[in-house]
């Protein structure tokens, strides 16, 4: 476990009071993040045995996404500062900067192990483009409802990664009628055999770092069905993600898709950070 020098006594006391207030359990639960199977990358084993996987899971989806925001600037020296010194350059524009991950010591995490972890993250698996997609609640007018999808590449404008060969797929409720759309690259409505539903599709050649794109979809009617847009996704083919052949990924932010070597985000998992910053997932309009 890393150290947390930025926690003051009152915060620690509040955390202790909270844990003491929780109901007692009869026996300890099973580990929530089991180790990867034999034959998995050495860097991944180190990542998990040292404790990183307790928060970041087996795929390190969020760290690879945050590192992808640096793009060409990302190197081992910067990675060292993140792990050993608490460098949080990805959040430099926010005041006060968030404090979540602790600081590891070189005694707990020696540099040879850190280098192996860095190699696994950047070379063996690959960094992710920091794409975020959000759909606020729809706006009714004239008997129809218009939904606006905001897609953003949160990477550094000069150095971040670019998502290439992008496809935006919005899953439509059964019986939904598309009245109109806006946004470059609209392909129309088509059946999706995997989802067993109709989907509205846009294709975009790329989304560059710091670029924001907006799309709208107007559906007939003003009642939002339960689970609207569930299983929608934004996917891109490059940069390619190299997944271990002996593993089935469990992180909903990085789901398995047979035959697809790119990356994608979806509405399968819906989450929002405590400070209001959207995770790399859709925020879906609540059902009425």
Secondary structure as a PSIPRED ss2 file (coil, helix, strand):
# PSIPRED VFORMAT (PSIPRED V4.0)

   1 X C   1.000  0.000  0.000
   2 X C   1.000  0.000  0.000
   3 X E   0.000  0.000  1.000
   4 X C   1.000  0.000  0.000
   5 X C   1.000  0.000  0.000
   6 X C   1.000  0.000  0.000
   7 X C   1.000  0.000  0.000
   8 X C   1.000  0.000  0.000
   9 X H   0.000  1.000  0.000
  10 X H   0.000  1.000  0.000
  11 X H   0.000  1.000  0.000
  12 X H   0.000  1.000  0.000
  13 X H   0.000  1.000  0.000
  14 X H   0.000  1.000  0.000
  15 X H   0.000  1.000  0.000
  16 X H   0.000  1.000  0.000
  17 X H   0.000  1.000  0.000
  18 X H   0.000  1.000  0.000
  19 X H   0.000  1.000  0.000
  20 X H   0.000  1.000  0.000
  21 X H   0.000  1.000  0.000
  22 X C   1.000  0.000  0.000
  23 X C   1.000  0.000  0.000
  24 X C   1.000  0.000  0.000
  25 X C   1.000  0.000  0.000
  26 X C   1.000  0.000  0.000
  27 X C   1.000  0.000  0.000
  28 X C   1.000  0.000  0.000
  29 X C   1.000  0.000  0.000
  30 X C   1.000  0.000  0.000
  31 X C   1.000  0.000  0.000
  32 X C   1.000  0.000  0.000
  33 X C   1.000  0.000  0.000
  34 X C   1.000  0.000  0.000
  35 X C   1.000  0.000  0.000
  36 X C   1.000  0.000  0.000
  37 X C   1.000  0.000  0.000
  38 X C   1.000  0.000  0.000
  39 X C   1.000  0.000  0.000
  40 X C   1.000  0.000  0.000
  41 X C   1.000  0.000  0.000
  42 X H   0.000  1.000  0.000
  43 X H   0.000  1.000  0.000
  44 X H   0.000  1.000  0.000
  45 X H   0.000  1.000  0.000
  46 X H   0.000  1.000  0.000
  47 X H   0.000  1.000  0.000
  48 X H   0.000  1.000  0.000
  49 X H   0.000  1.000  0.000
  50 X C   1.000  0.000  0.000
  51 X C   1.000  0.000  0.000
  52 X C   1.000  0.000  0.000
  53 X H   0.000  1.000  0.000
  54 X H   0.000  1.000  0.000
  55 X H   0.000  1.000  0.000
  56 X H   0.000  1.000  0.000
  57 X C   1.000  0.000  0.000
  58 X C   1.000  0.000  0.000
  59 X C   1.000  0.000  0.000
  60 X C   1.000  0.000  0.000
  61 X H   0.000  1.000  0.000
  62 X H   0.000  1.000  0.000
  63 X H   0.000  1.000  0.000
  64 X H   0.000  1.000  0.000
  65 X H   0.000  1.000  0.000
  66 X H   0.000  1.000  0.000
  67 X H   0.000  1.000  0.000
  68 X H   0.000  1.000  0.000
  69 X H   0.000  1.000  0.000
  70 X H   0.000  1.000  0.000
  71 X H   0.000  1.000  0.000
  72 X H   0.000  1.000  0.000
  73 X H   0.000  1.000  0.000
  74 X C   1.000  0.000  0.000
  75 X C   1.000  0.000  0.000
  76 X H   0.000  1.000  0.000
  77 X H   0.000  1.000  0.000
  78 X H   0.000  1.000  0.000
  79 X H   0.000  1.000  0.000
  80 X H   0.000  1.000  0.000
  81 X H   0.000  1.000  0.000
  82 X H   0.000  1.000  0.000
  83 X H   0.000  1.000  0.000
  84 X H   0.000  1.000  0.000
  85 X H   0.000  1.000  0.000
  86 X C   1.000  0.000  0.000
  87 X C   1.000  0.000  0.000
  88 X C   1.000  0.000  0.000
  89 X H   0.000  1.000  0.000
  90 X H   0.000  1.000  0.000
  91 X H   0.000  1.000  0.000
  92 X C   1.000  0.000  0.000
  93 X C   1.000  0.000  0.000
  94 X C   1.000  0.000  0.000
  95 X C   1.000  0.000  0.000
  96 X C   1.000  0.000  0.000
  97 X C   1.000  0.000  0.000
  98 X C   1.000  0.000  0.000
  99 X C   1.000  0.000  0.000
 100 X C   1.000  0.000  0.000
 101 X C   1.000  0.000  0.000
 102 X C   1.000  0.000  0.000
 103 X E   0.000  0.000  1.000
 104 X C   1.000  0.000  0.000
 105 X C   1.000  0.000  0.000
 106 X C   1.000  0.000  0.000
 107 X C   1.000  0.000  0.000
 108 X C   1.000  0.000  0.000
 109 X C   1.000  0.000  0.000
 110 X C   1.000  0.000  0.000
 111 X H   0.000  1.000  0.000
 112 X H   0.000  1.000  0.000
 113 X H   0.000  1.000  0.000
 114 X H   0.000  1.000  0.000
 115 X H   0.000  1.000  0.000
 116 X H   0.000  1.000  0.000
 117 X H   0.000  1.000  0.000
 118 X H   0.000  1.000  0.000
 119 X H   0.000  1.000  0.000
 120 X H   0.000  1.000  0.000
 121 X H   0.000  1.000  0.000
 122 X H   0.000  1.000  0.000
 123 X H   0.000  1.000  0.000
 124 X H   0.000  1.000  0.000
 125 X H   0.000  1.000  0.000
 126 X C   1.000  0.000  0.000
 127 X C   1.000  0.000  0.000
 128 X C   1.000  0.000  0.000
 129 X C   1.000  0.000  0.000
 130 X C   1.000  0.000  0.000
 131 X E   0.000  0.000  1.000
 132 X E   0.000  0.000  1.000
 133 X E   0.000  0.000  1.000
 134 X E   0.000  0.000  1.000
 135 X E   0.000  0.000  1.000
 136 X C   1.000  0.000  0.000
 137 X C   1.000  0.000  0.000
 138 X C   1.000  0.000  0.000
 139 X E   0.000  0.000  1.000
 140 X E   0.000  0.000  1.000
 141 X E   0.000  0.000  1.000
 142 X C   1.000  0.000  0.000
 143 X C   1.000  0.000  0.000
 144 X E   0.000  0.000  1.000
 145 X E   0.000  0.000  1.000
 146 X E   0.000  0.000  1.000
 147 X E   0.000  0.000  1.000
 148 X E   0.000  0.000  1.000
 149 X E   0.000  0.000  1.000
 150 X E   0.000  0.000  1.000
 151 X E   0.000  0.000  1.000
 152 X E   0.000  0.000  1.000
 153 X E   0.000  0.000  1.000
 154 X C   1.000  0.000  0.000
 155 X C   1.000  0.000  0.000
 156 X C   1.000  0.000  0.000
 157 X C   1.000  0.000  0.000
 158 X C   1.000  0.000  0.000
 159 X C   1.000  0.000  0.000
 160 X C   1.000  0.000  0.000
 161 X C   1.000  0.000  0.000
 162 X C   1.000  0.000  0.000
 163 X E   0.000  0.000  1.000
 164 X E   0.000  0.000  1.000
 165 X E   0.000  0.000  1.000
 166 X E   0.000  0.000  1.000
 167 X E   0.000  0.000  1.000
 168 X E   0.000  0.000  1.000
 169 X E   0.000  0.000  1.000
 170 X E   0.000  0.000  1.000
 171 X E   0.000  0.000  1.000
 172 X C   1.000  0.000  0.000
 173 X C   1.000  0.000  0.000
 174 X C   1.000  0.000  0.000
 175 X C   1.000  0.000  0.000
 176 X C   1.000  0.000  0.000
 177 X C   1.000  0.000  0.000
 178 X E   0.000  0.000  1.000
 179 X E   0.000  0.000  1.000
 180 X E   0.000  0.000  1.000
 181 X E   0.000  0.000  1.000
 182 X E   0.000  0.000  1.000
 183 X C   1.000  0.000  0.000
 184 X C   1.000  0.000  0.000
 185 X C   1.000  0.000  0.000
 186 X E   0.000  0.000  1.000
 187 X E   0.000  0.000  1.000
 188 X E   0.000  0.000  1.000
 189 X E   0.000  0.000  1.000
 190 X E   0.000  0.000  1.000
 191 X E   0.000  0.000  1.000
 192 X E   0.000  0.000  1.000
 193 X C   1.000  0.000  0.000
 194 X C   1.000  0.000  0.000
 195 X C   1.000  0.000  0.000
 196 X C   1.000  0.000  0.000
 197 X E   0.000  0.000  1.000
 198 X E   0.000  0.000  1.000
 199 X E   0.000  0.000  1.000
 200 X E   0.000  0.000  1.000
 201 X E   0.000  0.000  1.000
 202 X E   0.000  0.000  1.000
 203 X E   0.000  0.000  1.000
 204 X E   0.000  0.000  1.000
 205 X E   0.000  0.000  1.000
 206 X E   0.000  0.000  1.000
 207 X E   0.000  0.000  1.000
 208 X C   1.000  0.000  0.000
 209 X C   1.000  0.000  0.000
 210 X C   1.000  0.000  0.000
 211 X C   1.000  0.000  0.000
 212 X E   0.000  0.000  1.000
 213 X E   0.000  0.000  1.000
 214 X E   0.000  0.000  1.000
 215 X E   0.000  0.000  1.000
 216 X E   0.000  0.000  1.000
 217 X E   0.000  0.000  1.000
 218 X E   0.000  0.000  1.000
 219 X E   0.000  0.000  1.000
 220 X E   0.000  0.000  1.000
 221 X C   1.000  0.000  0.000
 222 X C   1.000  0.000  0.000
 223 X C   1.000  0.000  0.000
 224 X C   1.000  0.000  0.000
 225 X C   1.000  0.000  0.000
 226 X C   1.000  0.000  0.000
 227 X C   1.000  0.000  0.000
 228 X C   1.000  0.000  0.000
 229 X C   1.000  0.000  0.000
 230 X C   1.000  0.000  0.000
 231 X C   1.000  0.000  0.000
 232 X C   1.000  0.000  0.000
 233 X E   0.000  0.000  1.000
 234 X E   0.000  0.000  1.000
 235 X E   0.000  0.000  1.000
 236 X E   0.000  0.000  1.000
 237 X E   0.000  0.000  1.000
 238 X E   0.000  0.000  1.000
 239 X C   1.000  0.000  0.000
 240 X C   1.000  0.000  0.000
 241 X C   1.000  0.000  0.000
 242 X C   1.000  0.000  0.000
 243 X C   1.000  0.000  0.000
 244 X C   1.000  0.000  0.000
 245 X C   1.000  0.000  0.000
 246 X C   1.000  0.000  0.000
 247 X C   1.000  0.000  0.000
 248 X C   1.000  0.000  0.000
 249 X C   1.000  0.000  0.000
 250 X C   1.000  0.000  0.000
 251 X C   1.000  0.000  0.000
 252 X H   0.000  1.000  0.000
 253 X H   0.000  1.000  0.000
 254 X H   0.000  1.000  0.000
 255 X C   1.000  0.000  0.000
 256 X C   1.000  0.000  0.000
 257 X C   1.000  0.000  0.000
 258 X C   1.000  0.000  0.000
 259 X C   1.000  0.000  0.000
 260 X C   1.000  0.000  0.000
 261 X C   1.000  0.000  0.000
 262 X C   1.000  0.000  0.000
 263 X E   0.000  0.000  1.000
 264 X E   0.000  0.000  1.000
 265 X E   0.000  0.000  1.000
 266 X E   0.000  0.000  1.000
 267 X C   1.000  0.000  0.000
 268 X C   1.000  0.000  0.000
 269 X C   1.000  0.000  0.000
 270 X C   1.000  0.000  0.000
 271 X C   1.000  0.000  0.000
 272 X E   0.000  0.000  1.000
 273 X C   1.000  0.000  0.000
 274 X C   1.000  0.000  0.000
 275 X C   1.000  0.000  0.000
 276 X C   1.000  0.000  0.000
 277 X C   1.000  0.000  0.000
 278 X E   0.000  0.000  1.000
 279 X C   1.000  0.000  0.000
 280 X C   1.000  0.000  0.000
 281 X C   1.000  0.000  0.000
 282 X C   1.000  0.000  0.000
 283 X C   1.000  0.000  0.000
 284 X C   1.000  0.000  0.000
 285 X C   1.000  0.000  0.000
 286 X C   1.000  0.000  0.000
 287 X C   1.000  0.000  0.000
 288 X C   1.000  0.000  0.000
